[in-house]
Amino acid sequence: MSVTSNNAAGKAAGKGPGRRRRPTIHDVAREAGVSRGTVSRVLNGGHYVSPSAAEAVNAAIRKTGYVLNRHARSLITGRSGSAAFLLTEPQEKFFEDPNFNVLLRGCTQALAAHDIPLLLMLAGTREEQRRIIRYVSAGHVDGVLLVSSHTGDPVAEQLVEAGIPVVMCGKPVDGTGPTTRLAHVAADDRDGARQMVRHLLATGRRRIATVTGPLDTPGGVERLAGYREVLAEAGLPADEGLIAAGDYSRASGASTAAGLLARRPDLDALFVASDLMAQGALTALERAGRTVPGDVAVGGFDDSTAAVSSMPPLTTIRQPWDRISAEMVRLLVGQIEGESTSAVILPTELVTRDST
């Protein structure tokens, strides 16, 4: 056959010159030596398929280069084949706080192992949250990985009431209502705070102040509780003048630490509830002419990139972000498949550097 007739045949088949026809499920079945129904069952979870047949189908998929038509699959299964990463914080926080990016990357990688794409959704206002709830409730995603921890945030409750599979990063704050059934994955914030305050005491510090996270969040509440508990164990009287709340931003760390120094210039240590806020606190201490750790020892929380880029590098509490994201995905996939899921609390670790 001539080149001209080849091109004509290609055009008749709906192809341009040199373009190869996309492989179909029939090609996979023929290559694997199984029925089309067997290939379909493998593509939809592998139920009622022998291991040898599944292996043959997967080998045929790799050889033919077959790519699943997700739209066609969703019509059959009633699923979208995707999940959402929903952050109910202002957009600027997503770009400022390195923890969100680390968590997003980990969740994306964990879902990729299940061939599930992840949609990033930011909803920092009530109107944005209402739009996203409508979108999610319409079935555009199969489940939600939720980063939302403020008391009174309605998103978690609305997702649960709508029957949407959802897993939260962090402990739900509210102890009543539908959110009590919410699956979640969290680091042990209280024990992390205990480890840090014990470490500061071990360096000889006795006037230990703290910049907490927002006190309508589980991290803010739990880390403050751990701080109080260890000081009580050490026989040090509670001093409310050494406690001030920030909002996890670098700017709030700087302003709150400055306020603590003005109120209690004799403080000799500072436990800050996030590395980003601790960076701000270091700036405030430098402006006040205090050396770190000579005059004031400083400890953070998270072990984020902010900790290692600080001057001096921060002693901090490491949150196991890779495990947190992997567990969130495991629970969410389980829910999508109809399993009951609950809570996972993961241990934290003290990492000592030059700030203490």
N, C-alpha and C positions, 0 to 999 in steps of 0.2 A: 504494500500500500504506500502511496506517495505521502510526502510531508503534507501536501495540500489536503489530501483526503483524510489524513490523521486529524488535522486542525478542524476540518468540517465535522468529523465525527465527534470531536471534543465539544464543539459548539452545539451540536445537536443534543448532546447529553447535558447541556447547561454549564459547560466548562470553558474557560478561556484557554488559549494556547499555553501548554506547559503546566497547567494546573492539574493536580491530582485529585481524584474524587475522594471525599472524606469517607473513611471506613464507617460501616454501619454495624448494628448488632448482628445482622445476618453474616457479615464477614467474620466477626468474632466467633460466632457459632460454628461456621464452616472450618475455621482454623483450629478450633478446639476439639472438633469432632463431637459436639453435643448439640442439643436442641436449642432453639431460640429461647424457649421458656427457662431452660437451665441458666443461660446467660442472664436473663432478666432477674432470676432469683438471686444470683450472685451480686448483681448490681444493686439489689434492694436489700442487702443484708446477709445473704448467704444462707438463709433458712432452708432446710430440707434439701441441701446439696452436699454430696459426699466430698470429703477432703480432696480426693483425686480430681474430681470434676471441677471443684473450685480452683485448684492449682492450674488445671489446663486452661480454664477461662481466663484467669489472671495473666497467664503466660501469653495467651492469644491477644489480650488487650494491649500488653506491652509491645508485642510484635507488630500488630496492625496499626498501633497508634490511635486506637479508638478513644474518643472523648465523649463522656456522658452528656446527653442533652438534658440539662437540669430543668428546663421548662417542661419538657415532656414527662420527665420523672415526677415533677411536682403535681402534674395533673393526675398521675396514677396513685401516688402515695398520699396526696393531700398535704405535703410538706414543701417548704421553700428550699430546703437544703442549705440554709445559711443561719447564722446567729448574729446577735448584736452585742457590741460592747457599749454600754450606755453610761455616760458620766454626767451626773446631775450637778455640775459645778460650772461657773463661768468659763468661757472658752480660754481666757488668758491663763487660768490656773492649769489647764492641760499643757500649755506650752511652757509654763514656768516650772512646774513641779516635775522633776525627773522620774518620780515613782510611777506616775500615770503611764509614761512612755514605756517603762520597763514592764509594767503589768500588761499593757496592750501587746507588746512584742511577744511576751511569753504566752498569752492566750492565743494569739494568732498562730504561733508555732504549734501549740498543743492541738488546736482545732485542725490544722493542716494534716495531721496524722489521721484524722477522720474524714479528710477531703471535704471539710466544711469551711467556706469562706466566712470572714468576720467583717461586719459593717460597724464602723465607728460612728456613734451618735452622741452629740453634745447637746445637753438641755439644761442650761443654767437659769432659765426663767420659767415661770408657770405656763406661759403660752407655748414655749418650745416643748415643755413636758407634755402638755395636752396634745400637741400635734404628733409627738412621737408615740404616745400611748395609743392614739387612733391608728397610726401606721402599723404598730406592732400587733394590735388587736385584730387587724384585718388579715393577719396571717402571712405578712411579708417576711417574717423571720420565725424560726422554730423555737427560739429561746433567747434569753437575755442574760448577759453577764453584767451585773449592776454594780457600779461604783457610786454609792449614795449612802450617806451615813448620818445626815442631820436629822434631829428630832423634828417631826412635823412635815418631813418630805413625803408627799403623797404617792410618789411613783411606785415604791415597793408594794404598798398596799393595793394600789390599782392593778398592778401586774398580777398579784396573787389572786385578787378577786376575779380577774378576767380568765383565770385558769392557764396563764402562760408560764411555761417552765422558766424559772429564774433562779439565779444563784448570786448572792451578794458578796462583795469583798468587804470584810469587816463584820462585826457583830451588829445585828439590829439594835437600835437604841430602845425602841418602845417595847414594853413587856406584855402588851395586850393587843388584841385584834388579829387580823390575818397575818401580820408580819411575824407572829410567833411561830408560824409554820414555814418561815422562809429559810431555805438552805443557805448556808454561808460558810466562807472560809476566812479565817483570820489568824494573824500572829498573836501570840500571848503577850498583849500589851502590858498587862499588869506585872507579869514576871520580868519582862524586859526592863521596866522602870525600876523594879527592885534591884536587878543586877547593876544598873548604872549607879543608883544611889549608894549601894553597898561599896562599889568601887570608889566613888568619891570620898566616902567615909574612910576607906582604907588608905587613901592618900593623905589623911590627916585633916581633911576639911570638916568644919563643923557648922558653918553658916551657909548652908546650901539652899540657894533659891531655885525656883523653877519657872520656866515659861511653858505653860500648858498649851495643848491644842484647844480648839473650840470646845466648850463644855456642853455642847449639844451633840457631840460626836462620841462614839465609843472609845476612840483613841484618846481623846481629851480626858474623858472620865476615868478610863482604866489606868492611864499613865500617871495621872494625879493620885489615884488611889494607891498605886504601888509606891510612889514617892512618900506619901504620908505614912504608910505602913512601916517602911524601913526606918524612917526617922523615929517613929514611936518605939520600935524595937531597940533603937540605940539610946532611948531615954532622952531624946531631944524634944523640948516642948514645941507644940505646933505654933508657927509664927506666920499668920496670914499676910504679914507684910513682905514675906519672901515668895509669895505666890502671885502670878499674874497670867492672864490668858492671852494667847495670840490666835492667829487664824491660819497658821501653817505657811504663811508667805514670808519671804525674806524681809520685806519692809516691816511687818509686824514684829519679827524677831528683833530688829534694830530698835524700834520705838519702845517695845515692852521692856527690853533689857535696859535701855536708858532710864526708863521710869523706875525700874527696880534699883538701879545704882543711885538714883537721886533719893529714893526713899530709904534704902539700906546700903549706904556706902561701905559698910563693913563686911558685905557678903564676900565669901572666899571661894565659892563654887556655884556653877550654874548648870542645871539639868534642863535642856531645851528639848521639847517634844517632837522636833523634826530637825533634820540636818539643814534644810533650807532656812528655817528660822534661826538655827545656830549660826549660820553664816552671817545673818544680820546682827546677831548678838556679838559676834566677834568684831564687827565694824563699830558697834556702840562702845565696846570695851576699849578699842584702839583710840577712839575719839576722846574717851574719858582718861586716857593715859594709863590704862591698866594693862599689864603684861599677862599673857596666857602661855603656860599655866602658872607662871610665877605668882602673880597676884590673885588670879581667878582661874580655877580649873573649869573647863567647859566640856560637857558631854551632850551628844545629839541622839538622834533616833532615826533609823532606817538603813544606814550604810548605803546611801545613794552616792551618785557622782559628786554631789555637793560636799560630802564628807571628805573625799580624797582631794578635791580641788581647793579646799579651804586652806588658809594660812594662819596657824599651823593646821595640818591635817587633823580631822576630828576623831576623838574617841567616840564611839557610837554603839548603838544596838542594831545588829543586823537582822532585818526581816528576810525570810527565805522566799524572795519574790518568785523564783522559778517554781518552787513547790506550791506556792499560793496559786499561781496561774494554772499549773497542771491540775491541781485539785478542783479548782473552779470548773475547768472544762470537763473533768471526769464526772463531777456531780451533774453538770448541765446535760451532758450526753446521756447520762443515766435517766434523768427526768424525761428527756425527749423520747427515750425508749420505754417509758412507762414505769420506771423504777422509783421507789421511795428513797429520798435522800435527806440528809440532815446537816449536821455541822461538823466542821473540821477545824481544830485549833492547833496551830503549829508552833514549835518552840522558837525562841529568839536566842541570839548569841552576842555577848559582849566582845567588841573589837577595840583594842586599845591602840591609840596613836599618840601624837605629840601634844594634844590639847589638855591632857591631864597628867 
